[in-house]
Amino acid sequence: MPLPALGELPQLTALSLAWRRLVDVKPVLMLVNNTGLVCCWEQRGRWQQRVVGWPEGVCRDGVPLQREAVGELIADLIFDCDCPGAELVLCLPLNAASWCVVDGYGWEGSPGLVPQALQPVELPFDLAESYITSSPVQDALAVVGVPRSLLQGWIEVAELADLPLRRVDWSLTAAQRALHQLTQAWDGDLAWLVAEEKRMRLVLLHKGVPEVDHALEQLDPLACQREIRACVTAWQGSVDTPSALGWWLSVPIEQVGDWMPLVDEESGECCLNHPLPTWSEPSDQGGAGDVTDVPSPLRQLALLALQQEER
């Protein structure tokens, strides 16, 4: 009976894997939603991407309902991608969190004082039942609240997948950071239209600070455009010194033309959309659960921000 090669011995295989987990540490970006996940990682100096779907009911509104199944899927995905030292950078979907902007807590605001400072503020989330994070935006503070139960669910998923959780982000604020970089040459106000998972919202920014985040009620495109213009008009009327308005349309590329009537060029408005930098390529290590869907424009912006920050 021939002796096994050294590389085939289970003990050495396990030791080699444990060693690689220590020395080959790398961030793996993972953006999740109701239908699946987008996974991005760096391999030999090039970023790879896989889009994996999961059955309906596995995840709803950002909550992993079948945690063991999701944990097993992620563990298998990391193994297939040959990332033994992966550290998970998790990005939550749009409807998994809420946010607000609090004035007076800019760069000098103390993060430790945020929970106490928010006590008298009307918030879009339950402060006692949420994990909160904050980031300075000019002279204000953008505060994001995530339900504790939702985040605990993903912490459990990461543990089931045997992955360290490097950080957790939210797709809207991550995308906004990328958008800020992409529109640095524009010194006016910004209207950002976001289409994501059959929902639409309008974010209006003045001097880089989000002042309005409006979930659109209308589903009919023409009625929706009227609602958007009414919202923009009301907001501009409340701004002390309104600037020229630029638009960024985070909608499917084939629908950009349908929304261009929103841009009032006669009033000096313009569309700022331009192609995003290409930084990842589809992986050739695809599996049975992979889908060919292109990530939505919002998710592309969010992943771009995470890649730039983790690069």
C-alpha positions in Angstrom: 0.0 0.0 0.0 1.6 3.3 -1.1 2.2 5.9 1.6 0.2 9.2 1.2 2.1 12.2 0.0 2.8 14.8 2.8 0.4 17.2 1.2 -2.4 14.7 1.5 -2.1 14.1 5.3 -5.1 15.7 7.0 -3.1 17.1 9.8 -0.7 18.9 7.5 -3.6 20.1 5.3 -5.3 21.6 8.4 -2.0 23.1 9.6 -1.5 24.7 6.2 -5.0 26.1 6.2 -4.6 27.5 9.7 -1.2 29.1 8.7 -2.8 30.7 5.7 -5.6 32.2 7.8 -3.0 33.9 9.9 -0.7 35.2 7.2 -3.1 35.8 4.3 -5.6 38.1 6.0 -7.7 40.0 3.5 -11.0 41.9 3.5 -13.9 40.3 1.7 -16.7 42.7 0.8 -20.1 41.3 1.0 -23.3 43.2 0.3 -26.5 41.4 1.1 -30.2 41.9 0.2 -33.4 39.9 0.0 -32.4 38.0 -3.1 -28.8 37.2 -2.5 -25.3 38.7 -2.0 -22.5 40.3 -3.9 -19.0 39.1 -2.9 -15.8 40.9 -3.8 -12.2 40.0 -2.9 -8.7 40.7 -4.1 -6.8 37.8 -5.7 -3.2 38.3 -6.9 -3.6 42.0 -7.2 -6.9 41.9 -9.0 -10.4 42.3 -7.5 -12.9 39.5 -8.3 -16.7 39.5 -8.0 -19.4 36.9 -7.6 -23.1 37.4 -7.4 -24.9 34.6 -5.6 -28.7 34.2 -5.2 -30.6 32.5 -2.5 -34.2 31.2 -2.3 -37.1 33.5 -1.3 -37.5 33.8 2.4 -33.8 33.3 3.3 -33.4 37.0 4.0 -36.1 39.7 4.4 -35.6 43.4 4.9 -32.0 42.8 5.8 -32.8 40.1 8.4 -31.2 36.7 7.9 -34.2 34.4 8.6 -32.3 31.1 7.9 -29.0 31.8 9.7 -27.5 28.4 9.5 -28.2 28.2 5.7 -26.7 31.6 5.1 -23.7 30.9 7.3 -23.1 27.6 5.4 -23.5 29.3 2.0 -21.0 32.1 3.0 -18.5 29.5 4.3 -18.7 27.5 1.1 -18.3 30.7 -1.0 -15.2 31.8 0.9 -13.7 28.3 0.5 -14.5 28.3 -3.2 -12.9 31.7 -3.6 -9.7 30.4 -1.9 -9.8 33.1 0.8 -8.7 31.3 4.0 -7.8 34.6 5.8 -11.0 36.4 4.9 -12.3 39.0 7.2 -15.9 40.0 6.4 -16.8 43.5 5.5 -20.6 43.3 5.6 -22.8 45.9 3.9 -26.5 45.9 4.9 -29.3 46.6 2.4 -31.2 49.9 2.1 -34.2 48.8 4.3 -32.0 47.4 7.1 -31.3 50.8 8.8 -32.5 54.3 9.3 -30.6 57.6 9.6 -30.8 61.2 10.5 -28.5 64.3 10.5 -28.0 66.1 13.8 -26.7 69.6 13.7 -23.9 70.9 16.0 -21.9 67.7 16.3 -19.3 68.0 13.5 -15.7 67.0 13.6 -15.4 68.0 17.2 -18.4 66.0 18.4 -17.5 63.1 20.7 -18.9 59.7 19.5 -19.3 58.7 23.2 -21.7 61.5 23.8 -23.9 60.6 20.8 -26.5 58.4 22.6 -27.0 61.0 25.3 -27.2 63.8 22.9 -29.8 62.0 20.8 -32.2 61.5 23.8 -34.2 64.7 23.1 -34.1 64.3 19.3 -37.0 62.8 17.3 -35.4 59.8 15.6 -36.5 57.5 12.8 -35.5 54.5 14.9 -35.8 53.3 18.5 -32.7 54.4 20.3 -33.0 51.8 23.0 -33.4 48.9 20.5 -30.7 50.0 18.0 -27.0 49.9 17.5 -25.9 53.4 16.3 -22.9 54.7 14.5 -22.1 58.2 13.4 -19.9 60.1 11.0 -19.2 63.8 10.6 -20.8 65.6 7.7 -19.5 69.2 7.5 -20.7 70.8 10.8 -23.3 68.0 11.4 -23.3 64.4 12.4 -24.9 61.6 10.3 -26.3 59.0 12.7 -27.3 55.5 11.5 -29.4 53.2 13.6 -29.6 49.4 13.0 -32.0 47.2 15.0 -30.1 45.2 17.5 -31.9 42.0 16.6 -30.9 42.4 12.9 -27.3 43.0 13.6 -27.1 40.2 16.1 -28.5 37.9 13.4 -25.6 38.8 11.1 -23.1 38.4 13.9 -24.4 34.9 14.4 -24.2 34.2 10.7 -20.5 35.3 10.7 -19.8 33.0 13.6 -21.5 30.1 11.9 -19.4 30.7 8.8 -16.3 30.8 11.1 -15.4 34.3 9.8 -14.2 37.3 11.7 -16.5 40.3 11.2 -14.2 43.2 10.2 -16.8 45.9 10.0 -20.5 46.5 9.2 -21.7 49.3 6.9 -25.0 50.4 5.4 -25.4 50.6 1.6 -26.9 54.1 1.6 -24.2 55.8 3.6 -21.4 53.8 1.8 -22.9 54.8 -1.5 -23.1 58.4 -0.4 -19.4 58.4 0.4 -18.6 57.2 -3.1 -20.9 59.8 -4.6 -19.2 62.5 -2.6 -15.9 61.5 -4.2 -17.4 61.3 -7.7 -19.0 64.8 -7.5 -16.2 66.7 -5.8 -15.9 69.0 -8.9 -19.6 70.1 -8.4 -20.0 72.9 -5.9 -23.8 73.2 -6.1 -26.6 71.3 -4.4 -27.3 67.7 -5.2 -30.5 65.7 -5.8 -29.8 62.0 -5.6 -32.5 59.6 -6.9 -32.2 56.0 -5.7 -34.0 53.0 -7.1 -33.5 49.8 -5.1 -35.6 46.6 -4.8 -38.7 48.2 -6.4 -38.5 51.2 -4.1 -37.5 54.7 -4.7 -36.2 57.5 -2.5 -34.9 61.0 -3.1 -32.0 62.4 -1.1 -31.3 66.1 -1.2 -27.9 67.5 -0.2 -27.0 71.1 0.5 -23.2 71.8 0.8 -22.6 68.1 1.1 -25.1 67.6 4.0 -28.1 65.4 3.5 -31.1 67.5 4.4 -34.0 65.5 2.9 -34.4 61.7 2.6 -37.9 61.2 1.1 -39.3 57.8 0.3 -41.5 58.1 -2.8 -45.1 57.0 -2.4 -46.1 57.0 -6.1 -45.4 54.0 -8.3 -46.5 55.5 -11.6 -43.5 57.1 -13.3 -45.2 60.4 -14.2 -46.8 60.7 -10.8 -43.5 59.9 -9.2 -41.8 62.6 -11.2 -44.4 65.2 -10.1 -43.9 64.1 -6.5 -40.1 64.5 -6.9 -40.4 68.0 -8.4 -42.8 69.1 -5.7 -40.3 67.9 -3.0 -37.4 69.6 -4.7 -39.3 72.9 -5.0 -40.4 72.8 -1.4 -36.9 72.1 -0.2 -35.3 74.8 -2.3 -37.8 77.3 -0.9 -36.6 76.4 2.6 -32.8 76.7 1.9 -31.4 80.1 2.8 -29.0 80.3 -0.2 -29.9 77.6 -2.8 -27.2 76.8 -5.3 -27.4 75.3 -8.8 -28.8 71.9 -8.6 -27.1 68.8 -10.0 -28.7 65.4 -10.3 -27.3 61.9 -9.8 -29.7 59.2 -11.0 -28.9 55.8 -9.3 -31.4 53.9 -11.5 -30.8 51.1 -14.0 -28.8 52.4 -16.9 -31.6 51.6 -19.4 -33.9 53.8 -17.4 -31.8 56.9 -17.1 -33.4 58.5 -20.1 -36.9 58.0 -18.6 -35.9 60.1 -15.6 -34.0 62.8 -17.4 -37.2 65.0 -17.7 -36.6 65.7 -13.9 -33.6 67.8 -14.8 -34.7 71.3 -15.5 -31.9 72.5 -17.8 -33.6 75.8 -18.4 -33.1 76.6 -14.7 -29.4 75.7 -14.8 -29.9 72.1 -13.5 -27.7 69.3 -14.9 -27.2 65.6 -14.7 -23.9 64.6 -13.2 -24.0 60.9 -14.0 -20.9 59.4 -15.5 -19.5 55.9 -15.7 -18.1 54.4 -12.5 -14.5 53.3 -12.4 -14.0 49.6 -13.2 -12.2 47.9 -10.3 -13.5 44.3 -10.3 -14.1 41.5 -12.8 -16.4 38.5 -12.7 -14.7 35.5 -11.1 -14.1 32.4 -13.1 -14.7 30.4 -9.8 -18.5 30.5 -10.2 -20.8 28.0 -8.6 -24.2 26.6 -9.0 -25.9 29.4 -7.1 -24.2 32.2 -9.1 -26.5 34.5 -11.1 -25.6 36.9 -13.9 -27.5 39.9 -12.5 -25.5 43.1 -12.5 -25.5 44.8 -9.0 -27.8 47.8 -8.9 -26.3 51.3 -9.2 -26.7 51.9 -5.5 -24.9 48.7 -4.7 -22.2 49.5 -7.2 -21.6 52.8 -5.5 -21.5 51.2 -2.0 -19.0 48.5 -3.1 -16.8 51.2 -4.8 -16.6 53.1 -1.5 -15.8 49.9 0.5 -13.2 48.8 -2.0 -11.5 52.2 -1.9 -11.5 52.3 1.9 -10.2 48.7 2.3 -7.7 48.8 -0.6 
